[in-house]
Amino acid sequence: MGEDMETINLKGVKHLLYVKAKINDQIEIKVDLYEDEIFTSCGTCGKEMEVEPEEIAEIIKSDSDFVGTTYYCKDCGLPKKKRK
């Protein structure tokens, strides 16, 4: 990150794990990541679901990636997640 780039910490605390997005050349946003604030959407109906930290660890350990992992809600009658 360049010295002239402004960093906005939305929760006002030191970052441990966070998601960041570069808005433009001057602004970057960092949002702290807490284990109970990780969500995805069902691959069929779009329903929002919470993702458990253990599930994220399983994706990483199995050498999969986040983009290639799709979650499905119980209402769609499909397995909770499917990897490509």
Secondary structure, 3 states (H helix, E strand, C coil): CCCCCEEEECCCCCCCCEEEEECCCCEEEEEECCCCCCEEEECCCCCEEECCHHHHHHHHHCCCCCCCEEECCHHHCCCCEEEC
